[in-house]
């Protein structure tokens, strides 16, 4: 174990003093924080594209199945060209 000195105000000092497992509690809270941060990481979703030539518009979606097989353009309704993975 390693030591780290922390600064408490009179109120938090009193709370900490009454706790018999203050160090254990701090360790637990820090681990919780790390777990929360890890979970909070935004899920990176891959984007696939389908291009409509007449409209010059690329439609992006995370679901490649939706874009495959000449998905109709949302603007003109013509079949789009599947571009595959975009980003
Ligand atoms: Zn179009």
PDB file of the backbone (N, CA, C, O) and the ligand in Angstrom, with CONECT records:
HET     ZN  A 101       1
ATOM      1  N   UNK A   1       0.839  -1.208   0.000  1.00  0.00           N
ATOM      2  CA  UNK A   1       0.000   0.000   0.000  1.00  0.00           C
ATOM      3  C   UNK A   1       0.870   1.251   0.000  1.00  0.00           C
ATOM      4  O   UNK A   1       1.964   1.266   0.564  1.00  0.00           O
ATOM      5  N   UNK A   2       0.369   2.288  -0.635  1.00  0.00           N
ATOM      6  CA  UNK A   2       1.092   3.562  -0.664  1.00  0.00           C
ATOM      7  C   UNK A   2       0.248   4.620   0.029  1.00  0.00           C
ATOM      8  O   UNK A   2      -0.968   4.481   0.166  1.00  0.00           O
ATOM      9  N   UNK A   3       0.914   5.672   0.458  1.00  0.00           N
ATOM     10  CA  UNK A   3       0.202   6.712   1.202  1.00  0.00           C
ATOM     11  C   UNK A   3       0.005   7.962   0.372  1.00  0.00           C
ATOM     12  O   UNK A   3       0.861   8.349  -0.423  1.00  0.00           O
ATOM     13  N   UNK A   4      -1.155   8.587   0.580  1.00  0.00           N
ATOM     14  CA  UNK A   4      -1.433   9.863  -0.061  1.00  0.00           C
ATOM     15  C   UNK A   4      -2.140  10.731   0.961  1.00  0.00           C
ATOM     16  O   UNK A   4      -3.161  10.341   1.526  1.00  0.00           O
ATOM     17  N   UNK A   5      -1.595  11.893   1.189  1.00  0.00           N
ATOM     18  CA  UNK A   5      -2.187  12.814   2.163  1.00  0.00           C
ATOM     19  C   UNK A   5      -3.304  13.597   1.483  1.00  0.00           C
ATOM     20  O   UNK A   5      -3.116  14.157   0.403  1.00  0.00           O
ATOM     21  N   UNK A   6      -4.446  13.628   2.115  1.00  0.00           N
ATOM     22  CA  UNK A   6      -5.564  14.395   1.557  1.00  0.00           C
ATOM     23  C   UNK A   6      -5.951  15.520   2.513  1.00  0.00           C
ATOM     24  O   UNK A   6      -5.707  15.431   3.716  1.00  0.00           O
ATOM     25  N   UNK A   7      -6.535  16.540   1.992  1.00  0.00           N
ATOM     26  CA  UNK A   7      -6.934  17.702   2.792  1.00  0.00           C
ATOM     27  C   UNK A   7      -8.443  17.663   3.017  1.00  0.00           C
ATOM     28  O   UNK A   7      -9.224  17.529   2.076  1.00  0.00           O
ATOM     29  N   UNK A   8      -8.826  17.781   4.260  1.00  0.00           N
ATOM     30  CA  UNK A   8     -10.249  17.778   4.603  1.00  0.00           C
ATOM     31  C   UNK A   8     -10.617  19.072   5.313  1.00  0.00           C
ATOM     32  O   UNK A   8      -9.788  19.677   5.994  1.00  0.00           O
ATOM     33  N   UNK A   9     -11.842  19.480   5.152  1.00  0.00           N
ATOM     34  CA  UNK A   9     -12.357  20.633   5.890  1.00  0.00           C
ATOM     35  C   UNK A   9     -12.843  20.114   7.248  1.00  0.00           C
ATOM     36  O   UNK A   9     -12.965  18.901   7.419  1.00  0.00           O
ATOM     37  N   UNK A  10     -13.122  20.988   8.214  1.00  0.00           N
ATOM     38  CA  UNK A  10     -13.540  20.488   9.548  1.00  0.00           C
ATOM     39  C   UNK A  10     -14.709  19.510   9.497  1.00  0.00           C
ATOM     40  O   UNK A  10     -14.735  18.538  10.252  1.00  0.00           O
ATOM     41  N   UNK A  11     -15.664  19.756   8.625  1.00  0.00           N
ATOM     42  CA  UNK A  11     -16.850  18.887   8.527  1.00  0.00           C
ATOM     43  C   UNK A  11     -16.478  17.508   7.986  1.00  0.00           C
ATOM     44  O   UNK A  11     -16.828  16.484   8.574  1.00  0.00           O
ATOM     45  N   UNK A  12     -15.760  17.493   6.849  1.00  0.00           N
ATOM     46  CA  UNK A  12     -15.394  16.198   6.259  1.00  0.00           C
ATOM     47  C   UNK A  12     -14.388  15.463   7.152  1.00  0.00           C
ATOM     48  O   UNK A  12     -14.350  14.233   7.178  1.00  0.00           O
ATOM     49  N   UNK A  13     -13.574  16.238   7.884  1.00  0.00           N
ATOM     50  CA  UNK A  13     -12.626  15.607   8.808  1.00  0.00           C
ATOM     51  C   UNK A  13     -13.383  14.829   9.872  1.00  0.00           C
ATOM     52  O   UNK A  13     -13.007  13.709  10.219  1.00  0.00           O
ATOM     53  N   UNK A  14     -14.464  15.434  10.396  1.00  0.00           N
ATOM     54  CA  UNK A  14     -15.286  14.790  11.428  1.00  0.00           C
ATOM     55  C   UNK A  14     -15.934  13.510  10.885  1.00  0.00           C
ATOM     56  O   UNK A  14     -16.009  12.496  11.580  1.00  0.00           O
ATOM     57  N   UNK A  15     -16.397  13.575   9.643  1.00  0.00           N
ATOM     58  CA  UNK A  15     -17.025  12.400   9.016  1.00  0.00           C
ATOM     59  C   UNK A  15     -15.982  11.290   8.872  1.00  0.00           C
ATOM     60  O   UNK A  15     -16.220  10.134   9.222  1.00  0.00           O
ATOM     61  N   UNK A  16     -14.818  11.681   8.345  1.00  0.00           N
ATOM     62  CA  UNK A  16     -13.740  10.709   8.128  1.00  0.00           C
ATOM     63  C   UNK A  16     -13.260  10.107   9.444  1.00  0.00           C
ATOM     64  O   UNK A  16     -12.958   8.916   9.510  1.00  0.00           O
ATOM     65  N   UNK A  17     -13.190  10.928  10.495  1.00  0.00           N
ATOM     66  CA  UNK A  17     -12.708  10.484  11.806  1.00  0.00           C
ATOM     67  C   UNK A  17     -13.629   9.411  12.385  1.00  0.00           C
ATOM     68  O   UNK A  17     -13.174   8.481  13.051  1.00  0.00           O
ATOM     69  N   UNK A  18     -14.923   9.550  12.123  1.00  0.00           N
ATOM     70  CA  UNK A  18     -15.909   8.613  12.664  1.00  0.00           C
ATOM     71  C   UNK A  18     -15.930   7.292  11.890  1.00  0.00           C
ATOM     72  O   UNK A  18     -16.450   6.284  12.370  1.00  0.00           O
ATOM     73  N   UNK A  19     -15.368   7.317  10.712  1.00  0.00           N
ATOM     74  CA  UNK A  19     -15.339   6.088   9.907  1.00  0.00           C
ATOM     75  C   UNK A  19     -14.121   5.275  10.295  1.00  0.00           C
ATOM     76  O   UNK A  19     -13.007   5.796  10.347  1.00  0.00           O
ATOM     77  N   UNK A  20     -14.333   3.995  10.567  1.00  0.00           N
ATOM     78  CA  UNK A  20     -13.174   3.176  10.946  1.00  0.00           C
ATOM     79  C   UNK A  20     -12.511   2.541   9.724  1.00  0.00           C
ATOM     80  O   UNK A  20     -11.439   1.945   9.825  1.00  0.00           O
ATOM     81  N   UNK A  21     -13.164   2.676   8.573  1.00  0.00           N
ATOM     82  CA  UNK A  21     -12.618   2.079   7.353  1.00  0.00           C
ATOM     83  C   UNK A  21     -12.443   3.143   6.265  1.00  0.00           C
ATOM     84  O   UNK A  21     -12.710   2.900   5.088  1.00  0.00           O
ATOM     85  N   UNK A  22     -11.987   4.329   6.687  1.00  0.00           N
ATOM     86  CA  UNK A  22     -11.902   5.466   5.764  1.00  0.00           C
ATOM     87  C   UNK A  22     -11.045   5.154   4.536  1.00  0.00           C
ATOM     88  O   UNK A  22     -11.455   5.426   3.407  1.00  0.00           O
ATOM     89  N   UNK A  23      -9.859   4.586   4.754  1.00  0.00           N
ATOM     90  CA  UNK A  23      -8.958   4.268   3.637  1.00  0.00           C
ATOM     91  C   UNK A  23      -9.580   3.261   2.680  1.00  0.00           C
ATOM     92  O   UNK A  23      -9.487   3.404   1.461  1.00  0.00           O
ATOM     93  N   UNK A  24     -10.214   2.245   3.248  1.00  0.00           N
ATOM     94  CA  UNK A  24     -10.869   1.216   2.441  1.00  0.00           C
ATOM     95  C   UNK A  24     -12.006   1.837   1.623  1.00  0.00           C
ATOM     96  O   UNK A  24     -12.217   1.509   0.455  1.00  0.00           O
ATOM     97  N   UNK A  25     -12.727   2.747   2.286  1.00  0.00           N
ATOM     98  CA  UNK A  25     -13.851   3.414   1.615  1.00  0.00           C
ATOM     99  C   UNK A  25     -13.358   4.270   0.455  1.00  0.00           C
ATOM    100  O   UNK A  25     -13.951   4.268  -0.624  1.00  0.00           O
ATOM    101  N   UNK A  26     -12.269   5.003   0.685  1.00  0.00           N
ATOM    102  CA  UNK A  26     -11.677   5.834  -0.377  1.00  0.00           C
ATOM    103  C   UNK A  26     -11.259   4.946  -1.554  1.00  0.00           C
ATOM    104  O   UNK A  26     -11.534   5.268  -2.710  1.00  0.00           O
ATOM    105  N   UNK A  27     -10.597   3.834  -1.253  1.00  0.00           N
ATOM    106  CA  UNK A  27     -10.157   2.913  -2.317  1.00  0.00           C
ATOM    107  C   UNK A  27     -11.354   2.416  -3.118  1.00  0.00           C
ATOM    108  O   UNK A  27     -11.323   2.344  -4.347  1.00  0.00           O
ATOM    109  N   UNK A  28     -12.404   2.076  -2.388  1.00  0.00           N
ATOM    110  CA  UNK A  28     -13.626   1.567  -3.010  1.00  0.00           C
ATOM    111  C   UNK A  28     -14.265   2.618  -3.913  1.00  0.00           C
ATOM    112  O   UNK A  28     -14.685   2.319  -5.031  1.00  0.00           O
ATOM    113  N   UNK A  29     -14.333   3.851  -3.414  1.00  0.00           N
ATOM    114  CA  UNK A  29     -14.925   4.944  -4.187  1.00  0.00           C
ATOM    115  C   UNK A  29     -14.104   5.252  -5.438  1.00  0.00           C
ATOM    116  O   UNK A  29     -14.658   5.547  -6.496  1.00  0.00           O
ATOM    117  N   UNK A  30     -12.780   5.180  -5.307  1.00  0.00           N
ATOM    118  CA  UNK A  30     -11.912   5.441  -6.450  1.00  0.00           C
ATOM    119  C   UNK A  30     -12.067   4.363  -7.519  1.00  0.00           C
ATOM    120  O   UNK A  30     -12.039   4.649  -8.716  1.00  0.00           O
ATOM    121  N   UNK A  31     -12.229   3.139  -7.074  1.00  0.00           N
ATOM    122  CA  UNK A  31     -12.439   2.036  -8.011  1.00  0.00           C
ATOM    123  C   UNK A  31     -13.782   2.183  -8.724  1.00  0.00           C
ATOM    124  O   UNK A  31     -13.917   1.892  -9.912  1.00  0.00           O
ATOM    125  N   UNK A  32     -14.766   2.643  -7.958  1.00  0.00           N
ATOM    126  CA  UNK A  32     -16.103   2.879  -8.524  1.00  0.00           C
ATOM    127  C   UNK A  32     -16.028   3.941  -9.610  1.00  0.00           C
ATOM    128  O   UNK A  32     -16.639   3.818 -10.672  1.00  0.00           O
ATOM    129  N   UNK A  33     -15.261   4.991  -9.315  1.00  0.00           N
ATOM    130  CA  UNK A  33     -15.101   6.106 -10.252  1.00  0.00           C
ATOM    131  C   UNK A  33     -14.483   5.605 -11.552  1.00  0.00           C
ATOM    132  O   UNK A  33     -14.915   5.960 -12.649  1.00  0.00           O
ATOM    133  N   UNK A  34     -13.471   4.779 -11.398  1.00  0.00           N
ATOM    134  CA  UNK A  34     -12.793   4.224 -12.580  1.00  0.00           C
ATOM    135  C   UNK A  34     -13.760   3.364 -13.404  1.00  0.00           C
ATOM    136  O   UNK A  34     -13.777   3.428 -14.633  1.00  0.00           O
ATOM    137  N   UNK A  35     -14.559   2.564 -12.701  1.00  0.00           N
ATOM    138  CA  UNK A  35     -15.528   1.693 -13.364  1.00  0.00           C
ATOM    139  C   UNK A  35     -16.572   2.507 -14.109  1.00  0.00           C
ATOM    140  O   UNK A  35     -16.971   2.152 -15.218  1.00  0.00           O
ATOM    141  N   UNK A  36     -17.016   3.609 -13.493  1.00  0.00           N
ATOM    142  CA  UNK A  36     -18.019   4.480 -14.105  1.00  0.00           C
ATOM    143  C   UNK A  36     -17.451   5.135 -15.353  1.00  0.00           C
ATOM    144  O   UNK A  36     -18.114   5.216 -16.388  1.00  0.00           O
ATOM    145  N   UNK A  37     -16.204   5.604 -15.238  1.00  0.00           N
ATOM    146  CA  UNK A  37     -15.559   6.260 -16.377  1.00  0.00           C
ATOM    147  C   UNK A  37     -15.422   5.288 -17.544  1.00  0.00           C
ATOM    148  O   UNK A  37     -15.620   5.647 -18.705  1.00  0.00           O
ATOM    149  N   UNK A  38     -15.080   4.056 -17.205  1.00  0.00           N
ATOM    150  CA  UNK A  38     -14.883   3.051 -18.247  1.00  0.00           C
ATOM    151  C   UNK A  38     -16.202   2.771 -18.969  1.00  0.00           C
ATOM    152  O   UNK A  38     -16.252   2.665 -20.195  1.00  0.00           O
ATOM    153  N   UNK A  39     -17.260   2.656 -18.178  1.00  0.00           N
ATOM    154  CA  UNK A  39     -18.578   2.376 -18.732  1.00  0.00           C
ATOM    155  C   UNK A  39     -19.112   3.561 -19.541  1.00  0.00           C
ATOM    156  O   UNK A  39     -19.808   3.385 -20.541  1.00  0.00           O
ATOM    157  N   UNK A  40     -18.768   4.778 -19.085  1.00  0.00           N
ATOM    158  CA  UNK A  40     -19.281   5.997 -19.713  1.00  0.00           C
ATOM    159  C   UNK A  40     -18.659   6.262 -21.086  1.00  0.00           C
ATOM    160  O   UNK A  40     -19.127   7.117 -21.838  1.00  0.00           O
ATOM    161  N   UNK A  41     -17.606   5.520 -21.397  1.00  0.00           N
ATOM    162  CA  UNK A  41     -16.947   5.708 -22.689  1.00  0.00           C
ATOM    163  C   UNK A  41     -17.956   5.531 -23.822  1.00  0.00           C
ATOM    164  O   UNK A  41     -18.620   4.497 -23.896  1.00  0.00           O
ATOM    165  N   UNK A  42     -18.079   6.505 -24.687  1.00  0.00           N
ATOM    166  CA  UNK A  42     -19.058   6.357 -25.762  1.00  0.00           C
ATOM    167  C   UNK A  42     -18.670   5.225 -26.711  1.00  0.00           C
ATOM    168  O   UNK A  42     -17.511   5.077 -27.098  1.00  0.00           O
ATOM    169  N   UNK A  43     -19.647   4.456 -27.061  1.00  0.00           N
ATOM    170  CA  UNK A  43     -19.426   3.328 -27.942  1.00  0.00           C
ATOM    171  C   UNK A  43     -19.155   3.845 -29.359  1.00  0.00           C
ATOM    172  O   UNK A  43     -19.976   4.552 -29.943  1.00  0.00           O
ATOM    173  N   UNK A  44     -18.014   3.487 -29.886  1.00  0.00           N
ATOM    174  CA  UNK A  44     -17.680   3.956 -31.233  1.00  0.00           C
ATOM    175  C   UNK A  44     -18.390   3.061 -32.235  1.00  0.00           C
ATOM    176  O   UNK A  44     -18.105   1.870 -32.362  1.00  0.00           O
ATOM    177  N   UNK A  45     -19.322   3.679 -32.936  1.00  0.00           N
ATOM    178  CA  UNK A  45     -20.091   2.930 -33.933  1.00  0.00           C
ATOM    179  C   UNK A  45     -19.523   3.177 -35.314  1.00  0.00           C
ATOM    180  O   UNK A  45     -19.275   4.319 -35.703  1.00  0.00           O
ATOM    181  N   UNK A  46     -19.322   2.119 -36.039  1.00  0.00           N
ATOM    182  CA  UNK A  46     -18.840   2.246 -37.410  1.00  0.00           C
ATOM    183  C   UNK A  46     -19.984   2.720 -38.289  1.00  0.00           C
ATOM    184  O   UNK A  46     -21.141   2.335 -38.119  1.00  0.00           O
ATOM    185  N   UNK A  47     -19.615   3.564 -39.228  1.00  0.00           N
ATOM    186  CA  UNK A  47     -20.637   4.116 -40.127  1.00  0.00           C
ATOM    187  C   UNK A  47     -20.427   3.596 -41.550  1.00  0.00           C
ATOM    188  O   UNK A  47     -19.311   3.549 -42.066  1.00  0.00           O
ATOM    189  N   UNK A  48     -21.525   3.215 -42.146  1.00  0.00           N
ATOM    190  CA  UNK A  48     -21.526   2.756 -43.525  1.00  0.00           C
ATOM    191  C   UNK A  48     -22.280   3.772 -44.376  1.00  0.00           C
ATOM    192  O   UNK A  48     -23.158   4.481 -43.885  1.00  0.00           O
ATOM    193  N   UNK A  49     -21.937   3.831 -45.618  1.00  0.00           N
ATOM    194  CA  UNK A  49     -22.535   4.842 -46.474  1.00  0.00           C
ATOM    195  C   UNK A  49     -23.188   4.283 -47.729  1.00  0.00           C
ATOM    196  O   UNK A  49     -22.776   3.247 -48.251  1.00  0.00           O
ATOM    197  N   UNK A  50     -24.217   4.986 -48.207  1.00  0.00           N
ATOM    198  CA  UNK A  50     -24.860   4.709 -49.486  1.00  0.00           C
ATOM    199  C   UNK A  50     -24.996   6.042 -50.203  1.00  0.00           C
ATOM    200  O   UNK A  50     -25.485   7.018 -49.635  1.00  0.00           O
ATOM    201  N   UNK A  51     -24.565   6.074 -51.441  1.00  0.00           N
ATOM    202  CA  UNK A  51     -24.502   7.329 -52.185  1.00  0.00           C
ATOM    203  C   UNK A  51     -25.557   7.412 -53.280  1.00  0.00           C
ATOM    204  O   UNK A  51     -25.767   6.461 -54.031  1.00  0.00           O
ATOM    205  N   UNK A  52     -26.217   8.563 -53.358  1.00  0.00           N
ATOM    206  CA  UNK A  52     -27.176   8.818 -54.433  1.00  0.00           C
ATOM    207  C   UNK A  52     -26.546   9.814 -55.392  1.00  0.00           C
ATOM    208  O   UNK A  52     -26.270  10.955 -55.021  1.00  0.00           O
ATOM    209  N   UNK A  53     -26.321   9.378 -56.631  1.00  0.00           N
ATOM    210  CA  UNK A  53     -25.640  10.231 -57.609  1.00  0.00           C
ATOM    211  C   UNK A  53     -26.476  11.451 -58.033  1.00  0.00           C
ATOM    212  O   UNK A  53     -25.958  12.568 -58.016  1.00  0.00           O
ATOM    213  N   UNK A  54     -27.768  11.270 -58.417  1.00  0.00           N
ATOM    214  CA  UNK A  54     -28.555  12.449 -58.828  1.00  0.00           C
ATOM    215  C   UNK A  54     -28.640  13.534 -57.749  1.00  0.00           C
ATOM    216  O   UNK A  54     -28.614  14.722 -58.068  1.00  0.00           O
ATOM    217  N   UNK A  55     -28.740  13.141 -56.496  1.00  0.00           N
ATOM    218  CA  UNK A  55     -28.873  14.110 -55.397  1.00  0.00           C
ATOM    219  C   UNK A  55     -27.516  14.523 -54.828  1.00  0.00           C
ATOM    220  O   UNK A  55     -27.423  15.512 -54.100  1.00  0.00           O
ATOM    221  N   UNK A  56     -26.464  13.768 -55.157  1.00  0.00           N
ATOM    222  CA  UNK A  56     -25.131  13.963 -54.599  1.00  0.00           C
ATOM    223  C   UNK A  56     -25.184  13.965 -53.071  1.00  0.00           C
ATOM    224  O   UNK A  56     -24.644  14.853 -52.411  1.00  0.00           O
ATOM    225  N   UNK A  57     -25.844  12.955 -52.538  1.00  0.00           N
ATOM    226  CA  UNK A  57     -26.007  12.829 -51.093  1.00  0.00           C
ATOM    227  C   UNK A  57     -25.523  11.453 -50.639  1.00  0.00           C
ATOM    228  O   UNK A  57     -25.823  10.438 -51.267  1.00  0.00           O
ATOM    229  N   UNK A  58     -24.784  11.437 -49.561  1.00  0.00           N
ATOM    230  CA  UNK A  58     -24.361  10.177 -48.965  1.00  0.00           C
ATOM    231  C   UNK A  58     -25.155   9.969 -47.679  1.00  0.00           C
ATOM    232  O   UNK A  58     -25.165  10.827 -46.796  1.00  0.00           O
ATOM    233  N   UNK A  59     -25.813   8.829 -47.588  1.00  0.00           N
ATOM    234  CA  UNK A  59     -26.562   8.489 -46.381  1.00  0.00           C
ATOM    235  C   UNK A  59     -25.707   7.593 -45.506  1.00  0.00           C
ATOM    236  O   UNK A  59     -25.139   6.604 -45.970  1.00  0.00           O
ATOM    237  N   UNK A  60     -25.623   7.956 -44.230  1.00  0.00           N
ATOM    238  CA  UNK A  60     -24.820   7.172 -43.300  1.00  0.00           C
ATOM    239  C   UNK A  60     -25.708   6.401 -42.347  1.00  0.00           C
ATOM    240  O   UNK A  60     -26.742   6.887 -41.890  1.00  0.00           O
ATOM    241  N   UNK A  61     -25.275   5.185 -42.062  1.00  0.00           N
ATOM    242  CA  UNK A  61     -25.995   4.377 -41.082  1.00  0.00           C
ATOM    243  C   UNK A  61     -25.022   3.385 -40.465  1.00  0.00           C
ATOM    244  O   UNK A  61     -24.059   2.964 -41.107  1.00  0.00           O
ATOM    245  N   UNK A  62     -25.277   3.016 -39.225  1.00  0.00           N
ATOM    246  CA  UNK A  62     -24.414   2.055 -38.545  1.00  0.00           C
ATOM    247  C   UNK A  62     -24.746   0.619 -38.953  1.00  0.00           C
ATOM    248  O   UNK A  62     -24.013  -0.315 -38.627  1.00  0.00           O
ATOM    249  N   UNK A  63     -25.839   0.460 -39.657  1.00  0.00           N
ATOM    250  CA  UNK A  63     -26.261  -0.870 -40.093  1.00  0.00           C
ATOM    251  C   UNK A  63     -26.002  -1.046 -41.597  1.00  0.00           C
ATOM    252  O   UNK A  63     -26.741  -0.496 -42.413  1.00  0.00           O
ATOM    253  N   UNK A  64     -24.970  -1.800 -41.971  1.00  0.00           N
ATOM    254  CA  UNK A  64     -24.653  -1.958 -43.401  1.00  0.00           C
ATOM    255  C   UNK A  64     -25.735  -2.687 -44.186  1.00  0.00           C
ATOM    256  O   UNK A  64     -25.914  -2.449 -45.380  1.00  0.00           O
ATOM    257  N   UNK A  65     -26.458  -3.581 -43.505  1.00  0.00           N
ATOM    258  CA  UNK A  65     -27.504  -4.371 -44.174  1.00  0.00           C
ATOM    259  C   UNK A  65     -28.585  -3.461 -44.757  1.00  0.00           C
ATOM    260  O   UNK A  65     -29.140  -3.720 -45.825  1.00  0.00           O
ATOM    261  N   UNK A  66     -28.864  -2.383 -44.013  1.00  0.00           N
ATOM    262  CA  UNK A  66     -29.877  -1.416 -44.422  1.00  0.00           C
ATOM    263  C   UNK A  66     -29.497  -0.709 -45.716  1.00  0.00           C
ATOM    264  O   UNK A  66     -30.363  -0.350 -46.513  1.00  0.00           O
ATOM    265  N   UNK A  67     -28.190  -0.510 -45.920  1.00  0.00           N
ATOM    266  CA  UNK A  67     -27.709   0.271 -47.061  1.00  0.00           C
ATOM    267  C   UNK A  67     -27.363  -0.577 -48.283  1.00  0.00           C
ATOM    268  O   UNK A  67     -27.263  -0.078 -49.403  1.00  0.00           O
ATOM    269  N   UNK A  68     -27.186  -1.854 -48.036  1.00  0.00           N
ATOM    270  CA  UNK A  68     -26.825  -2.748 -49.142  1.00  0.00           C
ATOM    271  C   UNK A  68     -28.025  -2.978 -50.068  1.00  0.00           C
ATOM    272  O   UNK A  68     -29.176  -2.751 -49.693  1.00  0.00           O
ATOM    273  N   UNK A  69     -27.722  -3.434 -51.281  1.00  0.00           N
ATOM    274  CA  UNK A  69     -28.783  -3.761 -52.236  1.00  0.00           C
ATOM    275  C   UNK A  69     -29.559  -2.558 -52.713  1.00  0.00           C
ATOM    276  O   UNK A  69     -30.788  -2.579 -52.774  1.00  0.00           O
ATOM    277  N   UNK A  70     -28.831  -1.507 -53.052  1.00  0.00           N
ATOM    278  CA  UNK A  70     -29.420  -0.291 -53.634  1.00  0.00           C
ATOM    279  C   UNK A  70     -30.596   0.243 -52.819  1.00  0.00           C
ATOM    280  O   UNK A  70     -31.732   0.293 -53.291  1.00  0.00           O
ATOM    281  N   UNK A  71     -30.302   0.629 -51.617  1.00  0.00           N
ATOM    282  CA  UNK A  71     -31.304   1.238 -50.747  1.00  0.00           C
ATOM    283  C   UNK A  71     -31.889   2.468 -51.446  1.00  0.00           C
ATOM    284  O   UNK A  71     -31.122   3.278 -51.966  1.00  0.00           O
ATOM    285  N   UNK A  72     -33.212   2.640 -51.478  1.00  0.00           N
ATOM    286  CA  UNK A  72     -33.774   3.817 -52.154  1.00  0.00           C
ATOM    287  C   UNK A  72     -33.360   5.114 -51.461  1.00  0.00           C
ATOM    288  O   UNK A  72     -33.342   5.204 -50.233  1.00  0.00           O
ATOM    289  N   UNK A  73     -33.033   6.103 -52.268  1.00  0.00           N
ATOM    290  CA  UNK A  73     -32.636   7.419 -51.755  1.00  0.00           C
ATOM    291  C   UNK A  73     -33.795   8.035 -50.976  1.00  0.00           C
ATOM    292  O   UNK A  73     -34.954   7.942 -51.381  1.00  0.00           O
ATOM    293  N   UNK A  74     -33.459   8.668 -49.849  1.00  0.00           N
ATOM    294  CA  UNK A  74     -34.495   9.282 -49.017  1.00  0.00           C
ATOM    295  C   UNK A  74     -35.066  10.549 -49.652  1.00  0.00           C
ATOM    296  O   UNK A  74     -36.114  11.046 -49.238  1.00  0.00           O
ATOM    297  N   UNK A  75     -34.357  11.069 -50.671  1.00  0.00           N
ATOM    298  CA  UNK A  75     -34.825  12.310 -51.320  1.00  0.00           C
ATOM    299  C   UNK A  75     -35.580  12.017 -52.620  1.00  0.00           C
ATOM    300  O   UNK A  75     -36.698  12.493 -52.819  1.00  0.00           O
ATOM    301  N   UNK A  76     -34.953  11.223 -53.506  1.00  0.00           N
ATOM    302  CA  UNK A  76     -35.564  11.004 -54.818  1.00  0.00           C
ATOM    303  C   UNK A  76     -36.134   9.598 -55.001  1.00  0.00           C
ATOM    304  O   UNK A  76     -36.888   9.355 -55.943  1.00  0.00           O
ATOM    305  N   UNK A  77     -35.783   8.681 -54.115  1.00  0.00           N
ATOM    306  CA  UNK A  77     -36.323   7.330 -54.181  1.00  0.00           C
ATOM    307  C   UNK A  77     -35.590   6.387 -55.115  1.00  0.00           C
ATOM    308  O   UNK A  77     -35.949   5.215 -55.224  1.00  0.00           O
ATOM    309  N   UNK A  78     -34.550   6.896 -55.803  1.00  0.00           N
ATOM    310  CA  UNK A  78     -33.782   6.043 -56.705  1.00  0.00           C
ATOM    311  C   UNK A  78     -32.801   5.199 -55.893  1.00  0.00           C
ATOM    312  O   UNK A  78     -32.450   5.524 -54.759  1.00  0.00           O
ATOM    313  N   UNK A  79     -32.373   4.103 -56.521  1.00  0.00           N
ATOM    314  CA  UNK A  79     -31.446   3.203 -55.840  1.00  0.00           C
ATOM    315  C   UNK A  79     -30.090   3.855 -55.605  1.00  0.00           C
ATOM    316  O   UNK A  79     -29.512   4.450 -56.515  1.00  0.00           O
ATOM    317  N   UNK A  80     -29.593   3.741 -54.393  1.00  0.00           N
ATOM    318  CA  UNK A  80     -28.300   4.322 -54.055  1.00  0.00           C
ATOM    319  C   UNK A  80     -27.181   3.306 -54.275  1.00  0.00           C
ATOM    320  O   UNK A  80     -27.437   2.109 -54.409  1.00  0.00           O
ATOM    321  N   UNK A  81     -25.955   3.786 -54.310  1.00  0.00           N
ATOM    322  CA  UNK A  81     -24.793   2.933 -54.445  1.00  0.00           C
ATOM    323  C   UNK A  81     -24.172   2.708 -53.066  1.00  0.00           C
ATOM    324  O   UNK A  81     -23.843   3.658 -52.355  1.00  0.00           O
ATOM    325  N   UNK A  82     -24.022   1.452 -52.710  1.00  0.00           N
ATOM    326  CA  UNK A  82     -23.452   1.125 -51.409  1.00  0.00           C
ATOM    327  C   UNK A  82     -21.958   1.412 -51.429  1.00  0.00           C
ATOM    328  O   UNK A  82     -21.234   0.938 -52.306  1.00  0.00           O
ATOM    329  N   UNK A  83     -21.507   2.189 -50.459  1.00  0.00           N
ATOM    330  CA  UNK A  83     -20.096   2.587 -50.398  1.00  0.00           C
ATOM    331  C   UNK A  83     -19.270   1.779 -49.416  1.00  0.00           C
ATOM    332  O   UNK A  83     -18.041   1.784 -49.483  1.00  0.00           O
ATOM    333  N   UNK A  84     -19.920   1.099 -48.525  1.00  0.00           N
ATOM    334  CA  UNK A  84     -19.196   0.344 -47.507  1.00  0.00           C
ATOM    335  C   UNK A  84     -18.843   1.194 -46.299  1.00  0.00           C
ATOM    336  O   UNK A  84     -19.489   2.202 -46.013  1.00  0.00           O
ATOM    337  N   UNK A  85     -17.807   0.766 -45.601  1.00  0.00           N
ATOM    338  CA  UNK A  85     -17.399   1.445 -44.358  1.00  0.00           C
ATOM    339  C   UNK A  85     -16.853   2.845 -44.654  1.00  0.00           C
ATOM    340  O   UNK A  85     -15.947   3.009 -45.470  1.00  0.00           O
ATOM    341  N   UNK A  86     -17.410   3.835 -43.989  1.00  0.00           N
ATOM    342  CA  UNK A  86     -17.030   5.232 -44.210  1.00  0.00           C
ATOM    343  C   UNK A  86     -16.046   5.711 -43.145  1.00  0.00           C
ATOM    344  O   UNK A  86     -14.989   6.246 -43.477  1.00  0.00           O
ATOM    345  N   UNK A  87     -16.385   5.525 -41.871  1.00  0.00           N
ATOM    346  CA  UNK A  87     -15.517   6.001 -40.781  1.00  0.00           C
ATOM    347  C   UNK A  87     -15.561   5.074 -39.596  1.00  0.00           C
ATOM    348  O   UNK A  87     -14.893   5.321 -38.593  1.00  0.00           O
TER     349      UNK A  87
HETATM  350 ZN    ZN A 101     -31.527  10.814 -54.582  1.00  0.00          ZN
END
